[in-house]
Amino acid sequence: MSEIYSNVLFGLNKVNGVKMTALGTRDGFLISEYENDDSEIMIHMAASMIQAAEKAANQLDKISPNRVIVDFKGEKLIAASAGPKAVISVMATQDASLDPIISELDRTVERIRNIM
């Protein structure tokens, strides 16, 4: 099953500036096959960021966010909710243009939602 999810992430991995992607559960467990030493850490962080953003939005009577972006020195981490069961994490280079990444991320989120 993880091969199916990894195939869905393939297009996202090909976007200019994307260094790494990972798909995981909302509890922070890795689902996708694009594993390396940082994949699990990325998913744990993405799941935590999405949960915290949704909780804060709920308390502020705001609509839950589609994604959360953290700007690190040299990289950007984009976490996106992929429905009630999954999150997608994208690590991008600092100089990456976010518009094409987010556009493909949104398409990938829809594919994941349809599969799950």
C-alpha positions as CSV (number, residue, x, y, z in Angstrom):
1,M,0.0,0.0,0.0
2,S,2.8,2.4,0.7
3,E,4.0,2.1,-2.9
4,I,0.6,3.6,-4.0
5,Y,1.1,6.6,-1.7
6,S,4.7,7.0,-2.9
7,N,3.6,7.0,-6.5
8,V,1.1,9.8,-5.6
9,L,4.0,11.8,-4.1
10,F,6.1,11.3,-7.2
11,G,4.8,14.5,-9.0
12,L,5.4,16.6,-5.9
13,N,9.0,15.3,-5.6
14,K,9.6,16.5,-9.2
15,V,8.7,20.2,-8.5
16,N,11.7,22.5,-8.7
17,G,13.0,23.3,-5.2
18,V,11.5,20.2,-3.4
19,K,14.2,18.3,-1.6
20,M,12.1,15.7,0.1
21,T,8.4,14.7,0.8
22,A,6.8,12.3,3.3
23,L,3.3,11.1,3.9
24,G,2.2,10.1,7.4
25,T,-0.7,9.6,9.7
26,R,-2.0,12.5,11.8
27,D,-0.4,10.8,14.7
28,G,3.0,11.2,13.1
29,F,3.7,7.7,11.7
30,L,5.3,7.4,8.3
31,I,3.3,5.9,5.5
32,S,5.2,6.6,2.3
33,E,8.3,4.8,1.0
34,Y,10.4,7.9,0.5
35,E,12.2,7.2,3.7
36,N,15.5,8.5,4.9
37,D,16.9,9.5,8.2
38,D,14.8,12.7,8.3
39,S,11.4,11.4,7.0
40,E,10.1,10.3,10.4
41,I,11.2,13.6,12.0
42,M,9.5,15.5,9.2
43,I,6.2,13.6,9.7
44,H,6.2,14.0,13.4
45,M,6.8,17.7,13.1
46,A,4.2,18.1,10.3
47,A,1.6,16.2,12.3
48,S,2.3,18.3,15.4
49,M,2.2,21.6,13.4
50,I,-1.1,20.8,11.7
51,Q,-2.7,19.7,15.0
52,A,-1.5,22.8,16.8
53,A,-2.7,25.1,14.0
54,E,-6.1,23.4,13.9
55,K,-6.5,23.7,17.7
56,A,-5.6,27.3,17.7
57,A,-7.9,28.1,14.7
58,N,-10.7,26.3,16.5
59,Q,-10.2,28.3,19.6
60,L,-10.1,31.5,17.6
61,D,-13.3,30.5,15.7
62,K,-11.3,30.4,12.4
63,I,-11.4,27.9,9.6
64,S,-8.8,25.2,10.0
65,P,-5.7,25.9,7.9
66,N,-4.8,24.0,4.8
67,R,-1.1,24.1,5.4
68,V,1.5,25.4,7.8
69,I,4.9,26.7,6.6
70,V,8.1,26.9,8.7
71,D,11.0,28.9,7.4
72,F,14.3,27.4,8.6
73,K,17.7,28.7,7.7
74,G,18.3,27.2,4.3
75,E,15.0,25.3,4.0
76,K,11.3,25.6,4.3
77,L,9.0,22.9,5.7
78,I,5.5,22.8,4.5
79,A,2.9,20.6,6.3
80,A,-0.5,20.0,4.8
81,S,-3.5,18.2,6.1
82,A,-4.5,15.4,3.7
83,G,-7.9,14.7,5.2
84,P,-8.8,13.3,8.6
85,K,-6.2,10.5,8.6
86,A,-3.0,11.9,6.9
87,V,-0.5,14.7,6.6
88,I,2.0,15.5,3.9
89,S,5.3,17.1,4.7
90,V,7.5,18.9,2.1
91,M,11.0,20.1,2.6
92,A,12.0,22.8,0.1
93,T,15.1,24.8,-0.5
94,Q,15.2,28.3,0.9
95,D,15.1,29.9,-2.5
96,A,12.3,27.7,-3.9
97,S,9.2,29.3,-5.4
98,L,6.3,28.3,-3.2
99,D,3.5,28.8,-5.7
100,P,4.3,25.8,-7.9
101,I,5.0,23.7,-4.8
102,I,1.8,24.6,-3.1
103,S,-0.2,24.1,-6.4
104,E,1.2,20.5,-6.8
105,L,0.8,19.9,-3.0
106,D,-2.9,20.8,-3.2
107,R,-3.3,18.3,-6.1
108,T,-1.5,15.7,-4.1
109,V,-3.6,16.3,-1.1
110,E,-6.8,15.7,-3.2
111,R,-5.3,12.4,-4.5
112,I,-4.5,11.2,-1.0
113,R,-8.0,12.1,0.2
114,N,-9.5,10.2,-2.7
115,I,-7.4,7.1,-1.9
116,M,-8.1,7.1,1.8
